Amino acid sequence: MMTPKISIIVPVYNGAAYIERTLESILKQSLTAIEVIVVDDGSTDHTLSILAAIKNPKLRVLSKQNGGVSSARNAGMKAAKGMYIGFVDADDVVKDNLFEQLYQASADMDVVVSRLLIEKDGTFVQKDSFLESNRIYSQEAFRQEVLARYLTIENLDLLSVVNKIYRSSFLRDNAILFDETLALEEDGMFNLKVYTNMQALIQIDCAGYYYLANETSVTRDFIGHNSLDKLKQKFNLDYKEIADLDFSEEQLLSFKSSRLIYSICFLLFSLSKAKSSWTEKKAFITRVMEDSLVSFAVRHLDDYYVQNRSKFEQIIAWCILKNKVMIVKGIICLLAIAHRLKLLQLIKKIN
């Protein structure tokens, strides 16, 4: 059998509601020389029976005990035979020419990046990218122009693994795998190792990955999944243990502080649309506002983040700095009312 050009890895856990739709979009790719490796991470619903019913020679199904998305992706990478490796989440879909376009740009590249289409309020939006399309970035250029911004502001185009392909030999030669001990930031730390080892990267002018909203996602049910604790764990990661970095400890502190406050603002804004009770929401706001690490971080923000943050982030940071808990509760209450009344344009302007 000819070596696949791309191995597409799809980790899934209890994905019966989505997996068939996702695989349909992958298996009809215009690039035919692919293999699709679905790694079932110990599903307890009928995901496996759905997979068994899909008869396609490009599809391989691996089953393992539940160990999390990182362990599932690692299992898929170890089984992959393709020259390049790509990832798709089990509840997303891709355009039928995405992987062909990524592969066409892959000559001499360790990494090829596409744009993400992110579902927001029922429509798909394309966020700004830190990269110039169709420019080849050497490791030196990436370090000088992009790396500090990557560590300061969460940019999904760079942060996520699902909108990229990676040269398999490059990942193997540099022993790059997902850290199975991380509950959050597994994509970011994987890519940090990628960006500090790659020799050539390009972003193509193509948006072909649909990052779909999923109401049951752990990343969206942040109250029930201790997201504040996970963000603090992320803050406490030692970046220099993960990658070779030239930044000072003071710089790294400002980067991590900025990312923590960015994430806190995202959670608080998302709280207005969450289905939790108002009592739960108020308790979450109080916990965030009274957390000592959050208060510490807001005093150590990076200048680039300060210059580029939104009005909402400016207000929340001031409230944290001045311990204005009631003001934040009032803002979230007003946003919740605006959302219920479908005043989405107002919400978008604030965000």
Secondary structure, 3 states (H helix, E strand, C coil): CCCCCEEEEEEECCCCCCHHHHHHHHHCCCCCCEEEEEEEECCCCCHHHHHHHCCCCCEEEEEECCCCHHHHHHHHHHHCCCCEEEECCCCCEECCCHHHHHHHCCCCCCEEEEEEEEEECCEEECCCCCCCCCCEEEHHHHHHHCHHHHHHCCCHHHHCCCCEEEEHHHHHHCCCCCCCCCCCCHHHHHHHHHHCCCCEEEEEEEEEEEECCCCCCCCCCCCCCCHHHHHHHHHCCCHHHHCCCCCCHHHHHHHHHHHHHHHHHHHHHHHCCCCCCHHHHHHHHHHHHCCHHHHHHCCCCCHHHHHHCCHHHHHHHHHHHHCCHHHHHHHHHHHHHHHHCCCHHHHHHHC
